[in-house]
Amino acid sequence: MNTIVRQDLLHIIDRAREILQRRDAAQLKELSNHTIHDASIFQDEDSVDIAVVIYALSKLLERTSINVLEVEKMLADAQRGLWMENIAEYRQGIQRIIKRITSIDTQLKLYVDEVIGQAQIKKGSKLYDHGISLALSASIFNVSEWELMNYVGKTHIVDAGLGVSSVKKRLGWCRELFK
């Protein structure tokens, strides 16, 4: 694992633990977005995994009650693996958190699976917004290009990159493009 990514992950987990104690779902989402920066530069799975975990936790905080102390302890265990430069232990800790998130409630499992899927699509769109190709963004987050393209189209990320906002301007831009 890249040293810069490792240091950033340590910082992210520290922040996530603090935010979890305050039960602030909005700040967890913001923190999740921060990890996309590393993922877009280094294209590593560890940044992607923690982004998805933190985003899923933010959604759970919004919609249900979770044992914050338990999750915070699990994050601390994963973080300890990073401190000791035991990457396998860190990755196992993250996987335990994912399993715990999906086992909170038997009925909640379907919801959490969907939240994790949505988180992967959202995070893929953030990578795409950072300039990574749609195909690579979809591959990194293990989602279909079709799902990612559908979401990106709804968010108007492409329009923002082109600097066109109205339908009339987009149509003019397309006509100019296909002269």
C-alpha positions as YAML, in Angstrom:
chain: A
units: angstrom
residues:
- id: 1
  name: MET
  ca: [0.00, 0.00, 0.00]
- id: 2
  name: ASN
  ca: [1.21, 3.45, -0.89]
- id: 3
  name: THR
  ca: [2.51, 5.38, 2.14]
- id: 4
  name: ILE
  ca: [0.46, 8.48, 1.30]
- id: 5
  name: VAL
  ca: [-2.71, 6.41, 1.00]
- id: 6
  name: ARG
  ca: [-1.92, 4.63, 4.29]
- id: 7
  name: GLN
  ca: [-1.43, 7.95, 6.11]
- id: 8
  name: ASP
  ca: [-4.62, 9.35, 4.62]
- id: 9
  name: LEU
  ca: [-6.57, 6.24, 5.61]
- id: 10
  name: LEU
  ca: [-5.29, 6.56, 9.17]
- id: 11
  name: HIS
  ca: [-6.49, 10.16, 9.25]
- id: 12
  name: ILE
  ca: [-9.84, 9.24, 7.66]
- id: 13
  name: ILE
  ca: [-10.48, 6.53, 10.24]
- id: 14
  name: ASP
  ca: [-9.62, 8.94, 13.06]
- id: 15
  name: ARG
  ca: [-12.13, 11.44, 11.69]
- id: 16
  name: ALA
  ca: [-14.75, 8.74, 11.09]
- id: 17
  name: ARG
  ca: [-14.47, 7.59, 14.70]
- id: 18
  name: GLU
  ca: [-14.89, 11.16, 15.98]
- id: 19
  name: ILE
  ca: [-17.85, 11.82, 13.71]
- id: 20
  name: LEU
  ca: [-19.51, 8.51, 14.61]
- id: 21
  name: GLN
  ca: [-19.39, 9.45, 18.28]
- id: 22
  name: ARG
  ca: [-21.30, 12.63, 17.41]
- id: 23
  name: ARG
  ca: [-23.66, 10.63, 15.12]
- id: 24
  name: ASP
  ca: [-23.27, 13.22, 12.34]
- id: 25
  name: ALA
  ca: [-24.34, 11.51, 9.11]
- id: 26
  name: ALA
  ca: [-23.70, 14.59, 6.93]
- id: 27
  name: GLN
  ca: [-20.07, 14.86, 8.03]
- id: 28
  name: LEU
  ca: [-19.60, 11.12, 7.41]
- id: 29
  name: LYS
  ca: [-20.80, 11.63, 3.82]
- id: 30
  name: GLU
  ca: [-18.37, 14.52, 3.39]
- id: 31
  name: LEU
  ca: [-15.54, 12.40, 4.77]
- id: 32
  name: SER
  ca: [-16.45, 9.60, 2.37]
- id: 33
  name: ASN
  ca: [-16.17, 12.04, -0.52]
- id: 34
  name: HIS
  ca: [-12.67, 12.99, 0.63]
- id: 35
  name: THR
  ca: [-11.42, 9.45, 0.11]
- id: 36
  name: ILE
  ca: [-12.36, 9.66, -3.56]
- id: 37
  name: HIS
  ca: [-9.42, 11.99, -4.05]
- id: 38
  name: ASP
  ca: [-6.97, 9.18, -3.18]
- id: 39
  name: ALA
  ca: [-8.95, 6.68, -5.17]
- id: 40
  name: SER
  ca: [-8.82, 8.91, -8.25]
- id: 41
  name: ILE
  ca: [-5.08, 9.50, -7.95]
- id: 42
  name: PHE
  ca: [-3.85, 6.10, -6.81]
- id: 43
  name: GLN
  ca: [-6.80, 3.99, -8.01]
- id: 44
  name: ASP
  ca: [-6.51, 1.74, -4.97]
- id: 45
  name: GLU
  ca: [-9.19, -0.52, -3.54]
- id: 46
  name: ASP
  ca: [-8.48, 0.41, 0.07]
- id: 47
  name: SER
  ca: [-9.59, 4.02, -0.46]
- id: 48
  name: VAL
  ca: [-12.64, 2.77, -2.33]
- id: 49
  name: ASP
  ca: [-13.58, 0.31, 0.42]
- id: 50
  name: ILE
  ca: [-13.33, 2.86, 3.22]
- id: 51
  name: ALA
  ca: [-15.31, 5.39, 1.17]
- id: 52
  name: VAL
  ca: [-18.11, 2.87, 0.69]
- id: 53
  name: VAL
  ca: [-18.06, 1.80, 4.36]
- id: 54
  name: ILE
  ca: [-18.22, 5.37, 5.63]
- id: 55
  name: TYR
  ca: [-20.97, 6.28, 3.18]
- id: 56
  name: ALA
  ca: [-23.00, 3.21, 4.18]
- id: 57
  name: LEU
  ca: [-22.54, 4.13, 7.85]
- id: 58
  name: SER
  ca: [-23.80, 7.65, 7.13]
- id: 59
  name: LYS
  ca: [-26.91, 6.22, 5.49]
- id: 60
  name: LEU
  ca: [-27.50, 3.87, 8.40]
- id: 61
  name: LEU
  ca: [-27.16, 6.74, 10.87]
- id: 62
  name: GLU
  ca: [-29.80, 8.65, 8.92]
- id: 63
  name: ARG
  ca: [-32.30, 5.82, 8.72]
- id: 64
  name: THR
  ca: [-31.80, 3.45, 11.62]
- id: 65
  name: SER
  ca: [-30.03, 3.03, 14.91]
- id: 66
  name: ILE
  ca: [-26.67, 1.31, 14.99]
- id: 67
  name: ASN
  ca: [-24.39, 0.44, 17.84]
- id: 68
  name: VAL
  ca: [-21.94, 3.28, 17.36]
- id: 69
  name: LEU
  ca: [-19.53, 1.99, 20.01]
- id: 70
  name: GLU
  ca: [-19.31, -1.40, 18.32]
- id: 71
  name: VAL
  ca: [-18.64, 0.10, 14.89]
- id: 72
  name: GLU
  ca: [-16.15, 2.58, 16.34]
- id: 73
  name: LYS
  ca: [-14.27, -0.29, 18.00]
- id: 74
  name: MET
  ca: [-14.21, -2.22, 14.72]
- id: 75
  name: LEU
  ca: [-12.78, 0.85, 12.98]
- id: 76
  name: ALA
  ca: [-10.15, 1.11, 15.73]
- id: 77
  name: ASP
  ca: [-9.20, -2.55, 15.16]
- id: 78
  name: ALA
  ca: [-8.80, -1.97, 11.42]
- id: 79
  name: GLN
  ca: [-6.83, 1.19, 12.13]
- id: 80
  name: ARG
  ca: [-4.48, -0.72, 14.42]
- id: 81
  name: GLY
  ca: [-3.62, -2.97, 11.45]
- id: 82
  name: LEU
  ca: [-2.67, 0.12, 9.45]
- id: 83
  name: TRP
  ca: [-0.56, 1.50, 12.31]
- id: 84
  name: MET
  ca: [1.35, -1.78, 12.49]
- id: 85
  name: GLU
  ca: [1.61, -1.79, 8.67]
- id: 86
  name: ASN
  ca: [-0.28, -5.08, 8.66]
- id: 87
  name: ILE
  ca: [-2.39, -4.42, 5.58]
- id: 88
  name: ALA
  ca: [-4.02, -7.87, 5.67]
- id: 89
  name: GLU
  ca: [-5.31, -7.17, 9.21]
- id: 90
  name: TYR
  ca: [-6.63, -3.77, 8.07]
- id: 91
  name: ARG
  ca: [-8.47, -5.31, 5.12]
- id: 92
  name: GLN
  ca: [-9.93, -8.05, 7.31]
- id: 93
  name: GLY
  ca: [-11.15, -5.37, 9.73]
- id: 94
  name: ILE
  ca: [-12.88, -3.48, 6.92]
- id: 95
  name: GLN
  ca: [-14.51, -6.69, 5.71]
- id: 96
  name: ARG
  ca: [-15.75, -7.38, 9.26]
- id: 97
  name: ILE
  ca: [-17.33, -3.91, 9.31]
- id: 98
  name: ILE
  ca: [-19.04, -4.58, 5.99]
- id: 99
  name: LYS
  ca: [-20.36, -7.91, 7.30]
- id: 100
  name: ARG
  ca: [-21.56, -6.22, 10.49]
- id: 101
  name: ILE
  ca: [-23.32, -3.49, 8.55]
- id: 102
  name: THR
  ca: [-25.14, -6.10, 6.50]
- id: 103
  name: SER
  ca: [-26.09, -8.18, 9.54]
- id: 104
  name: ILE
  ca: [-27.54, -5.39, 11.72]
- id: 105
  name: ASP
  ca: [-31.05, -6.57, 10.99]
- id: 106
  name: THR
  ca: [-32.22, -9.42, 8.80]
- id: 107
  name: GLN
  ca: [-34.70, -7.12, 7.05]
- id: 108
  name: LEU
  ca: [-32.09, -4.38, 6.92]
- id: 109
  name: LYS
  ca: [-29.66, -6.62, 5.00]
- id: 110
  name: LEU
  ca: [-31.45, -5.99, 1.71]
- id: 111
  name: TYR
  ca: [-31.49, -2.26, 2.40]
- id: 112
  name: VAL
  ca: [-27.80, -2.21, 3.33]
- id: 113
  name: ASP
  ca: [-26.86, -4.19, 0.22]
- id: 114
  name: GLU
  ca: [-28.73, -1.60, -1.80]
- id: 115
  name: VAL
  ca: [-27.09, 1.26, 0.10]
- id: 116
  name: ILE
  ca: [-23.65, -0.23, -0.50]
- id: 117
  name: GLY
  ca: [-24.53, -0.65, -4.18]
- id: 118
  name: GLN
  ca: [-25.76, 2.94, -4.39]
- id: 119
  name: ALA
  ca: [-22.67, 4.11, -2.54]
- id: 120
  name: GLN
  ca: [-20.47, 2.35, -5.08]
- id: 121
  name: ILE
  ca: [-22.33, 4.01, -7.94]
- id: 122
  name: LYS
  ca: [-22.14, 7.44, -6.27]
- id: 123
  name: LYS
  ca: [-18.46, 7.04, -5.53]
- id: 124
  name: GLY
  ca: [-17.89, 5.85, -9.11]
- id: 125
  name: SER
  ca: [-19.51, 9.06, -10.33]
- id: 126
  name: LYS
  ca: [-17.16, 11.07, -8.10]
- id: 127
  name: LEU
  ca: [-14.18, 9.29, -9.66]
- id: 128
  name: TYR
  ca: [-15.59, 10.05, -13.09]
- id: 129
  name: ASP
  ca: [-16.02, 13.67, -12.04]
- id: 130
  name: HIS
  ca: [-12.30, 13.69, -11.08]
- id: 131
  name: GLY
  ca: [-11.40, 12.78, -14.68]
- id: 132
  name: ILE
  ca: [-11.16, 8.98, -14.52]
- id: 133
  name: SER
  ca: [-12.90, 7.29, -17.45]
- id: 134
  name: LEU
  ca: [-16.39, 5.92, -16.96]
- id: 135
  name: ALA
  ca: [-15.22, 2.38, -17.75]
- id: 136
  name: LEU
  ca: [-12.37, 2.51, -15.22]
- id: 137
  name: SER
  ca: [-14.57, 4.15, -12.57]
- id: 138
  name: ALA
  ca: [-17.16, 1.39, -13.02]
- id: 139
  name: SER
  ca: [-14.45, -1.26, -12.85]
- id: 140
  name: ILE
  ca: [-12.88, 0.15, -9.67]
- id: 141
  name: PHE
  ca: [-16.24, 0.13, -7.87]
- id: 142
  name: ASN
  ca: [-17.37, -3.15, -9.40]
- id: 143
  name: VAL
  ca: [-20.56, -1.68, -10.91]
- id: 144
  name: SER
  ca: [-21.77, -1.92, -14.47]
- id: 145
  name: GLU
  ca: [-20.96, 0.89, -16.87]
- id: 146
  name: TRP
  ca: [-24.67, 1.08, -17.62]
- id: 147
  name: GLU
  ca: [-25.56, 1.75, -13.95]
- id: 148
  name: LEU
  ca: [-22.83, 4.34, -13.63]
- id: 149
  name: MET
  ca: [-23.71, 6.01, -16.93]
- id: 150
  name: ASN
  ca: [-27.36, 6.18, -15.88]
- id: 151
  name: TYR
  ca: [-26.45, 7.86, -12.58]
- id: 152
  name: VAL
  ca: [-23.93, 10.25, -14.16]
- id: 153
  name: GLY
  ca: [-26.56, 11.28, -16.72]
- id: 154
  name: LYS
  ca: [-29.01, 12.15, -13.95]
- id: 155
  name: THR
  ca: [-26.46, 14.20, -12.02]
- id: 156
  name: HIS
  ca: [-25.44, 16.36, -15.01]
- id: 157
  name: ILE
  ca: [-21.75, 15.84, -14.21]
- id: 158
  name: VAL
  ca: [-21.06, 15.75, -17.95]
- id: 159
  name: ASP
  ca: [-22.86, 19.04, -18.48]
- id: 160
  name: ALA
  ca: [-20.83, 20.74, -15.78]
- id: 161
  name: GLY
  ca: [-17.62, 19.58, -17.43]
- id: 162
  name: LEU
  ca: [-18.76, 21.01, -20.74]
- id: 163
  name: GLY
  ca: [-19.77, 24.33, -19.24]
- id: 164
  name: VAL
  ca: [-23.29, 24.12, -20.68]
- id: 165
  name: SER
  ca: [-26.31, 24.45, -18.45]
- id: 166
  name: SER
  ca: [-29.51, 24.94, -20.46]
- id: 167
  name: VAL
  ca: [-31.06, 22.55, -22.96]
- id: 168
  name: LYS
  ca: [-30.73, 25.21, -25.67]
- id: 169
  name: LYS
  ca: [-27.00, 25.60, -24.98]
- id: 170
  name: ARG
  ca: [-26.48, 21.82, -24.96]
- id: 171
  name: LEU
  ca: [-28.31, 21.48, -28.27]
- id: 172
  name: GLY
  ca: [-26.16, 24.26, -29.76]
- id: 173
  name: TRP
  ca: [-23.04, 22.59, -28.42]
- id: 174
  name: CYS
  ca: [-24.08, 19.24, -29.98]
- id: 175
  name: ARG
  ca: [-24.84, 20.86, -33.32]
- id: 176
  name: GLU
  ca: [-21.44, 22.53, -33.27]
- id: 177
  name: LEU
  ca: [-19.79, 19.25, -32.36]
- id: 178
  name: PHE
  ca: [-21.41, 17.29, -35.21]
- id: 179
  name: LYS
  ca: [-21.06, 19.87, -38.02]
...
